[in-house]
């Protein structure tokens, strides 16, 4: 039996408005752009994709199952700009076929800088999931699948049973991502690794006409899944939810692909779909997997250089967490909230100079003209935050 | 392959980017095996002090140029100096001075009546440009034709409007294809107050040429929109920069109490000095320990001095006047930031020079060079709030300076004159092939003109 474990990441950052050195005021966020983008992505992706998931769950009598992580930043913006998206997630939760995964509420890199902040943000996300979807998450994924042994230890301590990360070649070596692993120094925690080849076939290559496998049919893909039988149990397809309709447009046929896939995968009776909890409950641990250095699912490097690869990023992150103690103890709720929204990893991703001149994916998702503009804007806002602390 | 190249400045006698570009391109052509006959008007006297010099290879004395061959650097390049004076940025006094000097140099029979027919492009009254400018353009053209009879070449390449009449005339006499190169247009130099006669010459040159090379898409847009040139024959070849050989990675400037923000270029409308000063005033609201240096001279210099006083930032602004030779490198090495707030800049080589000196750069979006540089800060020239915001950011945040420097060095290495020359060579080849197909073996350029 090979089990497909779909996990979709749902996230929208609070994008910052242009904030110059001459600005004052504490309205840091670009409400207009955030509302526009949120509504646009909702109509192209979240709403049709959620409707399709509900349709598939009903059509397959609950045998089709998926997992989501919806960040606090996305939840808040849905509530603000398109509550119908939130409603449709609640409906999905009610089917019993959807598992919600916890992460840092603000989608941050807090683990690298402040352990207490990291834990507080996860607790806040756990609480949000409990309130909205009535679930107590068993699984944890860190921002952009950043992960190492230390993350595992901390989240096991917090009571999680499962952690998700990238099945990066440089940590797996000859081993397969299609098994369940155990981190060193952990007793209970299970590790689920992204099968990046099959995941990226859908997330990145699906609409690429230059790709040798184009067009990707459900028959072909179900065949690849079936090949896992004999050497693995799970097929972990982890990807941004925006893959459907936003990264891969509707006209690539991505929705039709998704609609036909469950039937195709389950047709032989040999393969099925599971939530992450069902997967670790069903399948045994294959081996221990030692990941001492930080990995992630970003870029070809699969490391943290997309957020911490140049001096500007290092400086901005350092300065942000340098005031952690003061902000956390300030008793100023609005200040704490603004500071936490500033921690969202996207702000640092925009400062990335890797590939900048080549105009790739980094540029596509960047609201700024250049990484330099993004750093300047961020540092001006951080100045304003520091100014509020001084008062 | 040999090019008959018509220019009006060449190091060490330069007043702006054109000479630097001609030098770089010629070197690049030399390195890809294209021979060049470079035709220059008489150069300015050595002690002529008024304009910015970006590059002055001290190895090249006046004499080597006069004698015509610089074997140390350029093997396939021959320099020809014609007794005509083309200096658009010279004042009337200098102009007269040089014309007098030339009169003494020339035999008496080189007068008006001896001129060769060069067409009727240069009509009307010569206004501005030192009165006699058009006469000198005509003279240069006529002498260039005469010179062309003695030379064999495959293609003609003319740089900027003052050499276009010469280019057209040589093309007509020799039957060889003509390339005109747009380093700047009358709209860049004069805004909307175009000098009609200059415009007419530019237009005639572009329409008469077989191919038009623009230094940026910005300039290409002007060629198409303002001069109605057939888009099919307009191409873009970017300028580049020569990195000093064997240069180690430059160090960051020595920590000083006071930061230096540099404006370097002609102080003219086109270069936007007033936006620099407006931004300076705003910077000083937030950051006091900074000096704004305006290096260069030009017709707006006294206005700039009074503006600095009006804005009450006089003690933070220094005017160095025109810098030449080593002083240019020295001021770059002292600078913490270089700003080019140009209102209209067809390309703009100076930012490349700044980066080669490891200086972070802010350029206006209204410059051709912004099409090739990504690791710089960009602003709209009129947005002095944004300009000030970015200046303060660079001064305050060392990590920003560091990344701009590191990435700038890497980016600069992608811009080479050899690549620009290769593009020109490709254009030459196409034109020569087309021409030989069209004319067959009917005639060669040389015999046709006799």
Interface residues (C-beta under 8 A of the other chain):
Chain A: X20 X21 X22 X310 X311 X312 X314 X315 X353 X356 X357 X369 X370 X371 X372 X373 X375 X376 X379 X380
Chain B: X282 X285 X286 X374 X375 X377 X378 X385 X386 X388 X389 X390 X392 X393 X396 X397 X398 X399 X400 X402 X403 X404 X407 X411
